[in-house]
Amino acid sequence: MSIDRMNLHLISDATGETINAIARATTVQFENVDILYHRWSLIRSRLQLHRVIGGIEAEPGPVLSTLVDRALNVELEAACQRLAVPVINVLQPVMSLLQDFIGTRGAARPGKQYVLNAAYFRRIDAMHYVLAHDDGQAQPGLAEADVVLVGVSRSSKTPTCFYLANRGIKAANVPLVPNTPQPSELDTPHCPVIGLTLDAKVLIDIRRHRLKLIGTGANMGMVRQNSAEYVDEEAVKAELVWARRLCASHGWPVIDVTRRSIEETAATILQLVDAWHEVRAKASQPKPSQPTPPV
């Protein structure tokens, strides 16, 4: 028997980012089910867990957990068995696999992935970098970038850079504008340069929406008058063709983001960055010396 509505309890001893990502990746496959999410984060004591169990009892439904504390896990599973609701700790299969392979038990410390370590401060540094180098700002600082994204206006460069920054990647973005010279740093880049493009009609819709946001009332007519070419179909198509040719002339790979999420675009960028470094590493390796032919 199928249902069309359910409660789903997501329990975490940290921020809940992991369990929410798993829930999004799985529940999206059930389009005809109305799911009411109950998010319980930073659950690290029995008192907090009892509040969660009360919530499950009031609104029963499947339970997904990422609790690493063994005692809390046992108590949660016992409560769910008593309430006749299914429960699964989504970390346990992976933890068990790793423990069996490594030969020792994990530390079971809640929130350990969020400690203020070097990776954390690298992400913060990358975020500051993106803020300082968005939309072609602070061009001399391009020498510090891990990757440079180029593309016409409204091609999702900025949000992609912020997503990459959350992965610890210093991403600068440079707008491609016809008849405007590009930064000299891009002539001999020390890091990968990657172009972003998209379908002309989609780009026009995005730009029109942008114009509505920056111009209202009496100002709207002036904004449209000054920005007619910005959303003109033929002009936009020509701009995109010019940008693609520019990237091709420099050997910069181009990603079409029309039907890609920011996450998918970022994943492709990271693959291209890895490939770029692999090519550079191979090129820097000394070639084996050739044996001297016998006389």
Phi and psi restraints in degrees (value plus and minus 20) as a CYANA .aco file:
   2 SER   PHI    -113.3   -73.3
   2 SER   PSI     137.4   177.4
   3 ILE   PHI    -142.6  -102.6
   3 ILE   PSI     140.8   180.8
   4 ASP   PHI    -136.6   -96.6
   4 ASP   PSI     -16.8    23.2
   5 ARG   PHI    -174.0  -134.0
   5 ARG   PSI     119.5   159.5
   6 MET   PHI    -177.8  -137.8
   6 MET   PSI     138.8   178.8
   7 ASN   PHI    -112.6   -72.6
   7 ASN   PSI     123.2   163.2
   8 LEU   PHI    -153.3  -113.3
   8 LEU   PSI      98.9   138.9
   9 HIS   PHI    -118.9   -78.9
   9 HIS   PSI     105.9   145.9
  10 LEU   PHI    -135.0   -95.0
  10 LEU   PSI      92.7   132.7
  11 ILE   PHI    -135.9   -95.9
  11 ILE   PSI     107.7   147.7
  12 SER   PHI    -158.5  -118.5
  12 SER   PSI     129.0   169.0
  13 ASP   PHI    -113.6   -73.6
  13 ASP   PSI     -17.3    22.7
  14 ALA   PHI    -147.9  -107.9
  14 ALA   PSI    -158.2  -118.2
  15 THR   PHI     -97.1   -57.1
  15 THR   PSI     -37.9     2.1
  16 GLY   PHI      69.1   109.1
  16 GLY   PSI     -16.0    24.0
  17 GLU   PHI     -81.3   -41.3
  17 GLU   PSI     -63.1   -23.1
  18 THR   PHI     -85.1   -45.1
  18 THR   PSI     -70.6   -30.6
  19 ILE   PHI     -86.7   -46.7
  19 ILE   PSI     -54.6   -14.6
  20 ASN   PHI     -87.1   -47.1
  20 ASN   PSI     -59.0   -19.0
  21 ALA   PHI     -84.6   -44.6
  21 ALA   PSI     -61.4   -21.4
  22 ILE   PHI     -85.5   -45.5
  22 ILE   PSI     -61.4   -21.4
  23 ALA   PHI     -83.4   -43.4
  23 ALA   PSI     -62.7   -22.7
  24 ARG   PHI     -82.9   -42.9
  24 ARG   PSI     -62.6   -22.6
  25 ALA   PHI     -87.1   -47.1
  25 ALA   PSI     -46.0    -6.0
  26 THR   PHI    -120.0   -80.0
  26 THR   PSI     -64.9   -24.9
  27 THR   PHI     -88.5   -48.5
  27 THR   PSI     -43.1    -3.1
  28 VAL   PHI     -82.4   -42.4
  28 VAL   PSI     -38.9     1.1
  29 GLN   PHI     -98.4   -58.4
  29 GLN   PSI     -27.7    12.3
  30 PHE   PHI    -135.1   -95.1
  30 PHE   PSI      58.7    98.7
  31 GLU   PHI     -89.8   -49.8
  31 GLU   PSI     -45.8    -5.8
  32 ASN   PHI    -116.9   -76.9
  32 ASN   PSI      -8.6    31.4
  33 VAL   PHI    -131.1   -91.1
  33 VAL   PSI     108.0   148.0
  34 ASP   PHI    -105.5   -65.5
  34 ASP   PSI      90.6   130.6
  35 ILE   PHI    -126.7   -86.7
  35 ILE   PSI     104.7   144.7
  36 LEU   PHI    -120.0   -80.0
  36 LEU   PSI      93.0   133.0
  37 TYR   PHI    -107.2   -67.2
  37 TYR   PSI     114.9   154.9
  38 HIS   PHI    -138.9   -98.9
  38 HIS   PSI      88.8   128.8
  39 ARG   PHI    -121.6   -81.6
  39 ARG   PSI     103.3   143.3
  40 TRP   PHI    -141.3  -101.3
  40 TRP   PSI      89.0   129.0
  41 SER   PHI    -135.2   -95.2
  41 SER   PSI     141.8   181.8
  42 LEU   PHI      36.3    76.3
  42 LEU   PSI      22.1    62.1
  43 ILE   PHI    -109.9   -69.9
  43 ILE   PSI      84.1   124.1
  44 ARG   PHI    -151.0  -111.0
  44 ARG   PSI     -14.4    25.6
  45 SER   PHI    -158.4  -118.4
  45 SER   PSI     142.8   182.8
  46 ARG   PHI     -84.4   -44.4
  46 ARG   PSI     -57.6   -17.6
  47 LEU   PHI     -81.0   -41.0
  47 LEU   PSI     -64.4   -24.4
  48 GLN   PHI     -85.4   -45.4
  48 GLN   PSI     -58.8   -18.8
  49 LEU   PHI     -86.1   -46.1
  49 LEU   PSI     -56.7   -16.7
  50 HIS   PHI     -82.9   -42.9
  50 HIS   PSI     -55.1   -15.1
  51 ARG   PHI     -85.1   -45.1
  51 ARG   PSI     -60.0   -20.0
  52 VAL   PHI     -84.4   -44.4
  52 VAL   PSI     -65.9   -25.9
  53 ILE   PHI     -80.8   -40.8
  53 ILE   PSI     -57.0   -17.0
  54 GLY   PHI     -82.1   -42.1
  54 GLY   PSI     -58.9   -18.9
  55 GLY   PHI     -86.3   -46.3
  55 GLY   PSI     -59.0   -19.0
  56 ILE   PHI     -85.9   -45.9
  56 ILE   PSI     -60.0   -20.0
  57 GLU   PHI     -85.4   -45.4
  57 GLU   PSI     -56.9   -16.9
  58 ALA   PHI     -91.3   -51.3
  58 ALA   PSI     -56.3   -16.3
  59 GLU   PHI    -154.8  -114.8
  59 GLU   PSI      61.1   101.1
  60 PRO   PHI     -82.4   -42.4
  60 PRO   PSI     125.1   165.1
  61 GLY   PHI     156.4   196.4
  61 GLY   PSI     147.8   187.8
  62 PRO   PHI     -74.2   -34.2
  62 PRO   PSI     130.1   170.1
  63 VAL   PHI    -142.2  -102.2
  63 VAL   PSI     105.3   145.3
  64 LEU   PHI    -131.7   -91.7
  64 LEU   PSI     114.0   154.0
  65 SER   PHI    -154.6  -114.6
  65 SER   PSI     129.9   169.9
  66 THR   PHI    -145.8  -105.8
  66 THR   PSI       7.4    47.4
  67 LEU   PHI     -85.9   -45.9
  67 LEU   PSI     114.4   154.4
  68 VAL   PHI    -124.5   -84.5
  68 VAL   PSI     -34.8     5.2
  69 ASP   PHI     -91.0   -51.0
  69 ASP   PSI     102.7   142.7
  70 ARG   PHI     -85.6   -45.6
  70 ARG   PSI     -60.9   -20.9
  71 ALA   PHI     -85.0   -45.0
  71 ALA   PSI     -61.7   -21.7
  72 LEU   PHI     -86.4   -46.4
  72 LEU   PSI     -56.5   -16.5
  73 ASN   PHI     -82.5   -42.5
  73 ASN   PSI     -65.4   -25.4
  74 VAL   PHI     -81.8   -41.8
  74 VAL   PSI     -63.2   -23.2
  75 GLU   PHI     -88.0   -48.0
  75 GLU   PSI     -59.4   -19.4
  76 LEU   PHI     -84.7   -44.7
  76 LEU   PSI     -64.2   -24.2
  77 GLU   PHI     -84.3   -44.3
  77 GLU   PSI     -58.6   -18.6
  78 ALA   PHI     -85.0   -45.0
  78 ALA   PSI     -60.9   -20.9
  79 ALA   PHI     -86.3   -46.3
  79 ALA   PSI     -61.4   -21.4
  80 CYS   PHI     -86.4   -46.4
  80 CYS   PSI     -55.6   -15.6
  81 GLN   PHI     -85.6   -45.6
  81 GLN   PSI     -60.1   -20.1
  82 ARG   PHI     -85.2   -45.2
  82 ARG   PSI     -56.1   -16.1
  83 LEU   PHI    -107.6   -67.6
  83 LEU   PSI     -22.5    17.5
  84 ALA   PHI      40.5    80.5
  84 ALA   PSI      21.6    61.6
  85 VAL   PHI    -139.1   -99.1
  85 VAL   PSI     120.7   160.7
  86 PRO   PHI     -90.5   -50.5
  86 PRO   PSI     124.6   164.6
  87 VAL   PHI    -160.7  -120.7
  87 VAL   PSI     122.1   162.1
  88 ILE   PHI    -164.2  -124.2
  88 ILE   PSI     113.4   153.4
  89 ASN   PHI    -111.4   -71.4
  89 ASN   PSI      88.6   128.6
  90 VAL   PHI     -90.4   -50.4
  90 VAL   PSI     -34.4     5.6
  91 LEU   PHI    -105.6   -65.6
  91 LEU   PSI     -43.3    -3.3
  92 GLN   PHI     -79.7   -39.7
  92 GLN   PSI     -64.7   -24.7
  93 PRO   PHI     -79.7   -39.7
  93 PRO   PSI     -59.9   -19.9
  94 VAL   PHI     -90.5   -50.5
  94 VAL   PSI     -63.6   -23.6
  95 MET   PHI     -80.3   -40.3
  95 MET   PSI     -62.4   -22.4
  96 SER   PHI     -83.7   -43.7
  96 SER   PSI     -63.5   -23.5
  97 LEU   PHI     -79.1   -39.1
  97 LEU   PSI     -67.5   -27.5
  98 LEU   PHI     -86.6   -46.6
  98 LEU   PSI     -61.4   -21.4
  99 GLN   PHI     -83.1   -43.1
  99 GLN   PSI     -61.4   -21.4
 100 ASP   PHI     -85.0   -45.0
 100 ASP   PSI     -59.3   -19.3
 101 PHE   PHI     -93.7   -53.7
 101 PHE   PSI     -62.8   -22.8
 102 ILE   PHI     -97.1   -57.1
 102 ILE   PSI     -53.2   -13.2
 103 GLY   PHI      72.3   112.3
 103 GLY   PSI      -3.7    36.3
 104 THR   PHI    -170.5  -130.5
 104 THR   PSI     136.1   176.1
 105 ARG   PHI     -99.9   -59.9
 105 ARG   PSI     130.9   170.9
 106 GLY   PHI     -91.7   -51.7
 106 GLY   PSI     144.0   184.0
 107 ALA   PHI     -90.2   -50.2
 107 ALA   PSI     -45.7    -5.7
 108 ALA   PHI      36.9    76.9
 108 ALA   PSI      24.7    64.7
 109 ARG   PHI    -123.8   -83.8
 109 ARG   PSI      97.7   137.7
 110 PRO   PHI     -80.5   -40.5
 110 PRO   PSI     119.4   159.4
 111 GLY   PHI      48.7    88.7
 111 GLY   PSI      -0.9    39.1
 112 LYS   PHI     -84.0   -44.0
 112 LYS   PSI     -45.2    -5.2
 113 GLN   PHI     -93.0   -53.0
 113 GLN   PSI     -28.7    11.3
 114 TYR   PHI    -128.3   -88.3
 114 TYR   PSI      -3.1    36.9
 115 VAL   PHI     -85.4   -45.4
 115 VAL   PSI     133.5   173.5
 116 LEU   PHI    -101.2   -61.2
 116 LEU   PSI      53.9    93.9
 117 ASN   PHI    -123.2   -83.2
 117 ASN   PSI    -191.1  -151.1
 118 ALA   PHI     -81.9   -41.9
 118 ALA   PSI     -56.5   -16.5
 119 ALA   PHI     -84.8   -44.8
 119 ALA   PSI     -58.0   -18.0
 120 TYR   PHI     -82.6   -42.6
 120 TYR   PSI     -68.9   -28.9
 121 PHE   PHI     -89.0   -49.0
 121 PHE   PSI     -47.0    -7.0
 122 ARG   PHI     -85.5   -45.5
 122 ARG   PSI     -59.0   -19.0
 123 ARG   PHI     -85.5   -45.5
 123 ARG   PSI     -62.0   -22.0
 124 ILE   PHI     -84.3   -44.3
 124 ILE   PSI     -63.2   -23.2
 125 ASP   PHI     -81.7   -41.7
 125 ASP   PSI     -60.8   -20.8
 126 ALA   PHI     -85.1   -45.1
 126 ALA   PSI     -56.9   -16.9
 127 MET   PHI     -84.9   -44.9
 127 MET   PSI     -63.6   -23.6
 128 HIS   PHI     -81.8   -41.8
 128 HIS   PSI     -58.8   -18.8
 129 TYR   PHI     -82.7   -42.7
 129 TYR   PSI     -65.1   -25.1
 130 VAL   PHI     -81.3   -41.3
 130 VAL   PSI     -61.7   -21.7
 131 LEU   PHI     -81.2   -41.2
 131 LEU   PSI     -57.9   -17.9
 132 ALA   PHI    -100.1   -60.1
 132 ALA   PSI     -40.2    -0.2
 133 HIS   PHI    -142.6  -102.6
 133 HIS   PSI       7.3    47.3
 134 ASP   PHI     -99.2   -59.2
 134 ASP   PSI     120.3   160.3
 135 ASP   PHI      37.7    77.7
 135 ASP   PSI      20.7    60.7
 136 GLY   PHI      62.3   102.3
 136 GLY   PSI     -11.3    28.7
 137 GLN   PHI     -93.7   -53.7
 137 GLN   PSI     137.2   177.2
 138 ALA   PHI      27.4    67.4
 138 ALA   PSI      36.6    76.6
 139 GLN   PHI     -79.4   -39.4
 139 GLN   PSI     -55.2   -15.2
 140 PRO   PHI     -78.4   -38.4
 140 PRO   PSI     -45.4    -5.4
 141 GLY   PHI     -94.9   -54.9
 141 GLY   PSI     -22.5    17.5
 142 LEU   PHI     -81.2   -41.2
 142 LEU   PSI     -42.2    -2.2
 143 ALA   PHI     -84.9   -44.9
 143 ALA   PSI     -38.6     1.4
 144 GLU   PHI    -114.0   -74.0
 144 GLU   PSI     -24.8    15.2
 145 ALA   PHI     -90.7   -50.7
 145 ALA   PSI     129.0   169.0
 146 ASP   PHI    -107.5   -67.5
 146 ASP   PSI     -45.8    -5.8
 147 VAL   PHI    -179.2  -139.2
 147 VAL   PSI     127.9   167.9
 148 VAL   PHI    -139.8   -99.8
 148 VAL   PSI     106.0   146.0
 149 LEU   PHI    -120.8   -80.8
 149 LEU   PSI     112.8   152.8
 150 VAL   PHI    -143.9  -103.9
 150 VAL   PSI     133.1   173.1
 151 GLY   PHI     149.6   189.6
 151 GLY   PSI     146.9   186.9
 152 VAL   PHI     -90.5   -50.5
 152 VAL   PSI     149.1   189.1
 153 SER   PHI     -78.7   -38.7
 153 SER   PSI     116.5   156.5
 154 ARG   PHI      52.0    92.0
 154 ARG   PSI      11.0    51.0
 155 SER   PHI    -121.3   -81.3
 155 SER   PSI       3.4    43.4
 156 SER   PHI      49.6    89.6
 156 SER   PSI       6.6    46.6
 157 LYS   PHI     -85.4   -45.4
 157 LYS   PSI     -67.7   -27.7
 158 THR   PHI     -82.9   -42.9
 158 THR   PSI     -73.0   -33.0
 159 PRO   PHI     -81.9   -41.9
 159 PRO   PSI     -52.4   -12.4
 160 THR   PHI     -86.6   -46.6
 160 THR   PSI     -59.6   -19.6
 161 CYS   PHI     -83.4   -43.4
 161 CYS   PSI     -60.3   -20.3
 162 PHE   PHI     -87.1   -47.1
 162 PHE   PSI     -57.1   -17.1
 163 TYR   PHI     -84.3   -44.3
 163 TYR   PSI     -62.7   -22.7
 164 LEU   PHI     -84.0   -44.0
 164 LEU   PSI     -57.3   -17.3
 165 ALA   PHI     -80.5   -40.5
 165 ALA   PSI     -55.0   -15.0
 166 ASN   PHI     -88.4   -48.4
 166 ASN   PSI     -33.3     6.7
 167 ARG   PHI    -118.4   -78.4
 167 ARG   PSI     -14.2    25.8
 168 GLY   PHI      65.5   105.5
 168 GLY   PSI      -4.0    36.0
 169 ILE   PHI    -120.7   -80.7
 169 ILE   PSI     104.3   144.3
 170 LYS   PHI     -99.6   -59.6
 170 LYS   PSI      84.5   124.5
 171 ALA   PHI    -135.1   -95.1
 171 ALA   PSI      99.6   139.6
 172 ALA   PHI    -119.9   -79.9
 172 ALA   PSI     134.1   174.1
 173 ASN   PHI    -151.4  -111.4
 173 ASN   PSI     121.0   161.0
 174 VAL   PHI    -146.0  -106.0
 174 VAL   PSI     102.5   142.5
 175 PRO   PHI     -92.6   -52.6
 175 PRO   PSI     120.4   160.4
 176 LEU   PHI    -116.8   -76.8
 176 LEU   PSI      95.2   135.2
 177 VAL   PHI    -144.9  -104.9
 177 VAL   PSI     102.1   142.1
 178 PRO   PHI     -75.0   -35.0
 178 PRO   PSI     121.6   161.6
 179 ASN   PHI      47.3    87.3
 179 ASN   PSI      -3.3    36.7
 180 THR   PHI    -142.0  -102.0
 180 THR   PSI     102.8   142.8
 181 PRO   PHI     -84.8   -44.8
 181 PRO   PSI     125.6   165.6
 182 GLN   PHI    -105.8   -65.8
 182 GLN   PSI     137.2   177.2
 183 PRO   PHI     -75.8   -35.8
 183 PRO   PSI     119.2   159.2
 184 SER   PHI     -81.5   -41.5
 184 SER   PSI     -44.1    -4.1
 185 GLU   PHI     -81.3   -41.3
 185 GLU   PSI     -42.1    -2.1
 186 LEU   PHI    -103.2   -63.2
 186 LEU   PSI     -28.6    11.4
 187 ASP   PHI     -88.8   -48.8
 187 ASP   PSI     -60.8   -20.8
 188 THR   PHI    -151.8  -111.8
 188 THR   PSI      51.3    91.3
 189 PRO   PHI     -88.0   -48.0
 189 PRO   PSI     124.7   164.7
 190 HIS   PHI    -114.2   -74.2
 190 HIS   PSI     -21.8    18.2
 191 CYS   PHI    -159.3  -119.3
 191 CYS   PSI     149.0   189.0
 192 PRO   PHI     -83.3   -43.3
 192 PRO   PSI     121.1   161.1
 193 VAL   PHI    -135.6   -95.6
 193 VAL   PSI     105.7   145.7
 194 ILE   PHI    -148.3  -108.3
 194 ILE   PSI     111.8   151.8
 195 GLY   PHI    -112.2   -72.2
 195 GLY   PSI     125.6   165.6
 196 LEU   PHI    -136.6   -96.6
 196 LEU   PSI     115.9   155.9
 197 THR   PHI    -160.8  -120.8
 197 THR   PSI     150.8   190.8
 198 LEU   PHI    -180.5  -140.5
 198 LEU   PSI     150.9   190.9
 199 ASP   PHI     -81.7   -41.7
 199 ASP   PSI     120.5   160.5
 200 ALA   PHI     -79.6   -39.6
 200 ALA   PSI     -64.6   -24.6
 201 LYS   PHI     -85.0   -45.0
 201 LYS   PSI     -59.6   -19.6
 202 VAL   PHI     -84.3   -44.3
 202 VAL   PSI     -63.2   -23.2
 203 LEU   PHI     -81.8   -41.8
 203 LEU   PSI     -61.3   -21.3
 204 ILE   PHI     -82.7   -42.7
 204 ILE   PSI     -62.4   -22.4
 205 ASP   PHI     -81.1   -41.1
 205 ASP   PSI     -61.7   -21.7
 206 ILE   PHI     -84.6   -44.6
 206 ILE   PSI     -63.6   -23.6
 207 ARG   PHI     -86.7   -46.7
 207 ARG   PSI     -59.4   -19.4
 208 ARG   PHI     -82.5   -42.5
 208 ARG   PSI     -60.9   -20.9
 209 HIS   PHI     -82.8   -42.8
 209 HIS   PSI     -59.7   -19.7
 210 ARG   PHI     -82.3   -42.3
 210 ARG   PSI     -62.2   -22.2
 211 LEU   PHI     -82.9   -42.9
 211 LEU   PSI     -56.4   -16.4
 212 LYS   PHI     -85.0   -45.0
 212 LYS   PSI     -53.4   -13.4
 213 LEU   PHI     -92.5   -52.5
 213 LEU   PSI     -51.7   -11.7
 214 ILE   PHI    -118.3   -78.3
 214 ILE   PSI     -25.3    14.7
 215 GLY   PHI    -161.2  -121.2
 215 GLY   PSI     103.9   143.9
 216 THR   PHI    -154.7  -114.7
 216 THR   PSI     136.8   176.8
 217 GLY   PHI      40.3    80.3
 217 GLY   PSI    -149.8  -109.8
 218 ALA   PHI     -85.5   -45.5
 218 ALA   PSI     -47.4    -7.4
 219 ASN   PHI     -96.9   -56.9
 219 ASN   PSI     -38.9     1.1
 220 MET   PHI     -82.7   -42.7
 220 MET   PSI     -61.9   -21.9
 221 GLY   PHI     -80.5   -40.5
 221 GLY   PSI     -61.6   -21.6
 222 MET   PHI     -87.2   -47.2
 222 MET   PSI     -59.9   -19.9
 223 VAL   PHI     -81.7   -41.7
 223 VAL   PSI     -64.5   -24.5
 224 ARG   PHI     -86.8   -46.8
 224 ARG   PSI     -59.1   -19.1
 225 GLN   PHI     -84.4   -44.4
 225 GLN   PSI     -62.8   -22.8
 226 ASN   PHI     -98.0   -58.0
 226 ASN   PSI     -35.5     4.5
 227 SER   PHI    -137.2   -97.2
 227 SER   PSI       0.3    40.3
 228 ALA   PHI     -77.6   -37.6
 228 ALA   PSI     -63.4   -23.4
 229 GLU   PHI     -89.0   -49.0
 229 GLU   PSI     -46.6    -6.6
 230 TYR   PHI     -81.5   -41.5
 230 TYR   PSI     -49.8    -9.8
 231 VAL   PHI    -141.1  -101.1
 231 VAL   PSI     -11.6    28.4
 232 ASP   PHI     -92.0   -52.0
 232 ASP   PSI     110.4   150.4
 233 GLU   PHI     -80.2   -40.2
 233 GLU   PSI     -67.4   -27.4
 234 GLU   PHI     -85.8   -45.8
 234 GLU   PSI     -60.5   -20.5
 235 ALA   PHI     -85.1   -45.1
 235 ALA   PSI     -60.4   -20.4
 236 VAL   PHI     -87.1   -47.1
 236 VAL   PSI     -62.0   -22.0
 237 LYS   PHI     -80.7   -40.7
 237 LYS   PSI     -63.1   -23.1
 238 ALA   PHI     -84.1   -44.1
 238 ALA   PSI     -58.7   -18.7
 239 GLU   PHI     -83.4   -43.4
 239 GLU   PSI     -62.6   -22.6
 240 LEU   PHI     -87.0   -47.0
 240 LEU   PSI     -60.1   -20.1
 241 VAL   PHI     -83.4   -43.4
 241 VAL   PSI     -63.7   -23.7
 242 TRP   PHI     -80.2   -40.2
 242 TRP   PSI     -63.2   -23.2
 243 ALA   PHI     -85.1   -45.1
 243 ALA   PSI     -61.0   -21.0
 244 ARG   PHI     -82.6   -42.6
 244 ARG   PSI     -63.3   -23.3
 245 ARG   PHI     -84.4   -44.4
 245 ARG   PSI     -58.2   -18.2
 246 LEU   PHI     -81.5   -41.5
 246 LEU   PSI     -65.8   -25.8
 247 CYS   PHI     -82.9   -42.9
 247 CYS   PSI     -62.3   -22.3
 248 ALA   PHI     -82.8   -42.8
 248 ALA   PSI     -58.4   -18.4
 249 SER   PHI     -86.4   -46.4
 249 SER   PSI     -45.6    -5.6
 250 HIS   PHI    -117.3   -77.3
 250 HIS   PSI     -25.1    14.9
 251 GLY   PHI      56.4    96.4
 251 GLY   PSI       3.2    43.2
 252 TRP   PHI    -107.1   -67.1
 252 TRP   PSI     107.7   147.7
 253 PRO   PHI     -86.2   -46.2
 253 PRO   PSI     131.8   171.8
 254 VAL   PHI    -144.6  -104.6
 254 VAL   PSI     115.1   155.1
 255 ILE   PHI    -131.6   -91.6
 255 ILE   PSI     107.8   147.8
 256 ASP   PHI    -105.7   -65.7
 256 ASP   PSI      94.1   134.1
 257 VAL   PHI    -117.5   -77.5
 257 VAL   PSI      -9.9    30.1
 258 THR   PHI     -73.5   -33.5
 258 THR   PSI     -68.2   -28.2
 259 ARG   PHI    -134.8   -94.8
 259 ARG   PSI       5.0    45.0
 260 ARG   PHI    -130.4   -90.4
 260 ARG   PSI     122.1   162.1
 261 SER   PHI     -96.8   -56.8
 261 SER   PSI     146.0   186.0
 262 ILE   PHI     -78.5   -38.5
 262 ILE   PSI     -59.1   -19.1
 263 GLU   PHI     -83.2   -43.2
 263 GLU   PSI     -62.3   -22.3
 264 GLU   PHI     -88.2   -48.2
 264 GLU   PSI     -59.8   -19.8
 265 THR   PHI     -81.8   -41.8
 265 THR   PSI     -65.5   -25.5
 266 ALA   PHI     -82.5   -42.5
 266 ALA   PSI     -59.0   -19.0
 267 ALA   PHI     -82.9   -42.9
 267 ALA   PSI     -60.6   -20.6
 268 THR   PHI     -86.9   -46.9
 268 THR   PSI     -59.4   -19.4
 269 ILE   PHI     -80.9   -40.9
 269 ILE   PSI     -64.2   -24.2
 270 LEU   PHI     -83.4   -43.4
 270 LEU   PSI     -56.4   -16.4
 271 GLN   PHI     -84.1   -44.1
 271 GLN   PSI     -62.3   -22.3
 272 LEU   PHI     -87.2   -47.2
 272 LEU   PSI     -56.9   -16.9
 273 VAL   PHI     -83.2   -43.2
 273 VAL   PSI     -65.6   -25.6
 274 ASP   PHI     -80.8   -40.8
 274 ASP   PSI     -63.1   -23.1
 275 ALA   PHI     -83.7   -43.7
 275 ALA   PSI     -59.4   -19.4
 276 TRP   PHI     -80.7   -40.7
 276 TRP   PSI     -65.2   -25.2
 277 HIS   PHI     -89.0   -49.0
 277 HIS   PSI     -54.5   -14.5
 278 GLU   PHI     -84.0   -44.0
 278 GLU   PSI     -62.5   -22.5
 279 VAL   PHI     -82.6   -42.6
 279 VAL   PSI     -63.8   -23.8
 280 ARG   PHI     -83.0   -43.0
 280 ARG   PSI     -60.9   -20.9
 281 ALA   PHI     -84.8   -44.8
 281 ALA   PSI     -61.3   -21.3
 282 LYS   PHI     -86.1   -46.1
 282 LYS   PSI     -58.7   -18.7
 283 ALA   PHI     -86.9   -46.9
 283 ALA   PSI     -48.9    -8.9
 284 SER   PHI    -104.2   -64.2
 284 SER   PSI     -31.2     8.8
 285 GLN   PHI     -92.6   -52.6
 285 GLN   PSI     116.3   156.3
 286 PRO   PHI     -85.1   -45.1
 286 PRO   PSI     118.9   158.9
 287 LYS   PHI     -94.9   -54.9
 287 LYS   PSI     120.6   160.6
 288 PRO   PHI     -82.7   -42.7
 288 PRO   PSI     119.3   159.3
 289 SER   PHI     -90.4   -50.4
 289 SER   PSI     122.6   162.6
 290 GLN   PHI    -104.6   -64.6
 290 GLN   PSI     116.4   156.4
 291 PRO   PHI     -85.5   -45.5
 291 PRO   PSI     125.6   165.6
 292 THR   PHI     -92.4   -52.4
 292 THR   PSI     104.6   144.6
 293 PRO   PHI     -85.6   -45.6
 293 PRO   PSI     125.8   165.8
 294 PRO   PHI     -86.5   -46.5
 294 PRO   PSI     125.3   165.3
